[in-house]
């Protein structure tokens, strides 16, 4: 079909009006009140989309060097009740809520529940009072870890190999802090500890423990030799159960955990002393989060690691 110039103009006009209407809607959805408080009411706002990308993409978190924390409760668990003067790059605060105590922010935005829910990547915004973007905790390399561990008499390292479930990793991180383990070692195949689900499961422990990343298990084994650190592997088929009294007396120890399905790599099994959990019932294995918690309790140091 052939349209005349006037007919083409008639077809273009609605699109032009739609674009102008979208621009007006965007201005209405992102504005400042008379008191100077910035407000965002649309989930399509660019800053909201930035938060969504931080929640979903490890590569984007690594590029920006930041993570998302959802709720003043989680911020308090990460930084302490007073916030320790921590600064958020951007802080969304619910219309009904007060800004989190002790948290400074370069940019504060008031927003409705629908926007906070989008920023936090959650399905339910009940009680969600704030969502902030903060600098990520530092992940050490192998050399930095060894140099630091040499300065301490007591070391407890939880090493995770191939743990892909962020809920399990967050639970293990939280338990490590609870039982005085000072470092979480990330081995190949393990998910990002700054994943939003891992952060929520860790309940603030992510900011209260050291992280180190090893490129291979051989690098961990090498660090163990340099530190005279004993390596233990959680292995359900081990001939010996863990000996709590002996394990607690070891100055520097590393517990290596793998996935329930695939277990540990051959490199890990060759380099570590296999230990099992003493169980009175008939069950072949436990979830890695539960097994790690039991073993960390049984093997916690008799003196503080810091």
N, C-alpha and C positions, 0 to 999 in steps of 0.2 A: 504494500500500500504506500501511496505517496501523500505526505501531508504538506500543506502550504506553510509558509513562514508563520502566519498568524496561528494556525492550528498547533504548530510546534511550541509556540510561546504559551498557548493555553495549557499544554501538557507540562511545560516546565514550571509554570506559576505555582502549582500546589507544592512542588518540592521546595521551591524558594521560601514559601510561607512556612513550611514545616521546619526548615533550617533556622529561620528567624525565631520561630516559636521555641525550638530547642535551646537556642542561645538565651532567650528570656528565662526559660525554665532553669537553666544552669545558673544564671545570675541569682534567681530567687532561691535556689537550693544551696548556694554558697554565698554567705553575706556576713556582714558584721552588724551587731546591734548598735544602738545609740551609745551604749556604754563601752563600745570597742571590743566586745567579746566576739570572737570569730565563731560562726555557726555553719554547720553542714547538715542538710536534711536529706540529701540524695545519696543512695548507695552507688551511684554512677560517678561520683566525684573522683577526681584524679588521686587525691590522697587516700581515699578509701580503697581504691584499686591497688595502690602501692602497698597498703597493709595486707590486702588479700594475697598479693604476690609474695610478700614476705612469709606469710603462713604456709604457702603451698610449695615454694621453690627453694631448695637448698642452695642452688647456684646463685639465686638472687640474694639470699641472706649472706652468702659468702662475699658477693660483690659489694654489698652495702655495709657489711660488718655489723649488722643489727638484727635484733630479734623482737618478737611481739610478746608482750605480757598482758594477760587479760584478767582484770579485776584488781582492786586495791588489796584484796586479801593475798593474792599471789605476789604482788609487789612487796607487801610487808614480809611475806615468807622468804622472798629473795634477798631483801636488803635490810630487814630488821624493822621494828616498829617505827623508828624515827626516819626511815628511808636512807639514812647515812648520807644525806645530801645528794642522792643520785639524781641525775638529770636525764629526762626523756627528750629525744629529738622532737617528737610530736606526741601529744597526749590528748586522746579523745575522752571527754567526761560526759556522762549521761546528764540530760537536762535536769533530772531530779536529784543528782548527787553532788556531794562536796568533792573537791579535788583531793586525791590521796595525800595524807599527811607526810611531810618530809620530802616529797617528790617535786623537784623543780622541772620545768619544761621550757624549751625554747619556743614552743608553739602549743597553745591550748585551744582545743576546739570543742564547743558544746554540740551535742548531737542527740537525736532520739534513739530509742532502743534498736530500731531496725538497722541503723547505721553501725552502732557498736557491735551488733551481732555479726554483721558482714565483716567488719574489721577483725574480729576475733576468730572468725571461721567456726562459729558454733551454731547449733540449731536452736538453742533456747537462750534468750537474753535475760531471763529472770534473775534479778540481783546483780546483773553485770553493770558496774558503776563506772568503770574506766578501762581503757585499752591504750597501751603505750608502746612506743618504739624506743628500745634501749640498745646501747652498745653490747655486742655479743661478748660472752666470756672468752678468754684467750685459750686456745688449744696449743699446748707445747709440742715441740718436736722431740725426738728421742734424746738428742744431746742436751737440750734444756732440762728435760726430766732427770737425766742421770746426774747432771751437775747440781741440781737442787736436792736430789735424794741423798747425795753424798754428805750434805750438811746436816742430815737428820739421823738420829740413832735408831728410830723406829719408823718403819715404812709399811703401809698396807695398800696394795694395789689390786683393784678389781679390773681384770682384763676381759673384754667381751669380744667374741669372734663370731661374726656372721649373724648377730642378733638383729633381725630386721623389724621386729614389732616395736614401735615407739613406746607403747604402753609398758612393755616389759623393760625397755631400757630406762625409762623414767622411774619405774618402780625400783629397779636395781640402784639407780643413782641416789634415790631418796633413802634406801636402806643402807647404802654405803655411808652416807653422812650420819645416819642414826647410830651406827655401830663403830664410828670413828675411823673409817677407811678414808685415807687422804686423797687418793688418786683413782680416776677411772681411765683405763687405757682402751683406746678404740683400735681394734684390729680390722683388717680388710673384711668387707662384707657387712659391717655393722651400720645401722642407720644413723642419721644425724641426731645428736643429742639436743639440738635446738629446734627440732621439729615441734610444731605447736602441741601435738598430742604428748610427746615425750616431756615437754616442759610442764604441761598440766599434771601429768602423772608424777613428776619429780617433786612437786609442791615446794618449789624454791631451792631445792638442793642443787640445781644446775649452777647456781651462782655461789655455792658454798663448798665446792669440791674442785680439785684440779683435774684438768683433762690433758691427756697426751695421746697423740696419734702415731701409730707405728705403721710403716709401709708394708711390713711383713712380719710373720711370727719370728723369723730369724733375728730381726732387729730387737724384738722384745727379749729373746733368749740372750742376745749379746749384752743388753742392758742388765739383765739378771746376773750374768757372770761378772760384769764390772762392779756391780753393787754387792756381790755376794748375797743375792736375794733368792730365796727358795721359791720355786715355781710349783704350784699345785694345779691339777686339772680335775674339775668335777666330772666324774665318770661313774654312771650307775653300776657298771659291771666291774668296778675296781674290787680287788680282793680284800682290801682293807678299808674300814670306815675311818673317817677323819678322827684323829686323836686330839681332842680339844686342849688338853693340858700341854701337850707338846707344841701344837700349832700356836697357842697363845704366847708361848715362851720364845718363839722365833722372832728375831729382831726385825728382819725385813722379809716380807712374804708377798707373793702375788698369787691370786686365785684366778684361774682362767675358766670362763664359762662359754659354752657353745649353744647352738639351738637344740631344742628337744628332738627335732626331726633328723637333722643331719649330724648332730654331735660335733665334736672337735676335729680339727684337721689332723692328719698324720703327723705333721711337724709338731703340733702342740702335744699330742700323746707321747711322742718320743722324748720331748724335752722336759715334760712335767712329771711329777709324782702323782699318780691317779689316786683320788680319794672319793669315797662314797658317803652318803648320809645314812646313819644308822636308822633303819625303819623297822618297826615291829609288825606292821601290816603288810599285806601282799599287794604291792604296787610296783610296777617296773620302773617308773620314773616320775619326776615331778616337773611342773612348769618351771622354766628357767628363772622366772622372777621369784618363785617360792623357794626353789633349790638354792639360788644364790643368797637369799635372805637367811636361810638356815645355816649355810656354810659360813657366811660372814659373821653371824652371831657366834658360832662355835670357834672361829679362828680370829676373833678380834684380839687386838694386842692388850697385854696387861697394863701397859702404860700408854699415855696419849701419844698420838703420832705427830702432833704439832706442838 
